[in-house]
Amino acid sequence: MVIRRFTVLVALLFCTFPFCRIALGSLPGVAPASAAQDSDFTMEGKITDKSAGKLTVSSGDNIIFHILYNDKTQIKKKDGSVGTAQDLHIGVTISVAGDLAESGEITARKIAIEAEGSDKQ
């Protein structure tokens, strides 16, 4: 029950975040923000599903993120070497830095492989 309440609270905060940015943009000394503007976002979790250009990542506590990646996304392996999309498979734990869109999807700028999973696909 506590996890469910926490999830609802997080979802509510994500929904109201753009409106707070717009309201604060009218205050003196605060630069106005566009409602369509993306925001910086980081997260870590385990890949639970993969399709072309898109990962589904569970961060634990029943929170799921949809990560979009492309050929401009920097992928790094745990040893620091350059990775590829083939290194991203179900079961791998990753750290993502990117832009959180109002849709809730994260467009990844950087993906770091933190731990290898056992389910290669």
Secondary structure, 3 states (H helix, E strand, C coil): CHHHHHHHHHHHHHHHHHHHHHHHCCCCCCCCCCCCCCEEEEEEEEEEEEECCEEEEECCCCCEEEEECCCCCEEECCCCCECCHHHCCCCCEEEEEEEECCCCCEEEEEEEEEECCCCCC
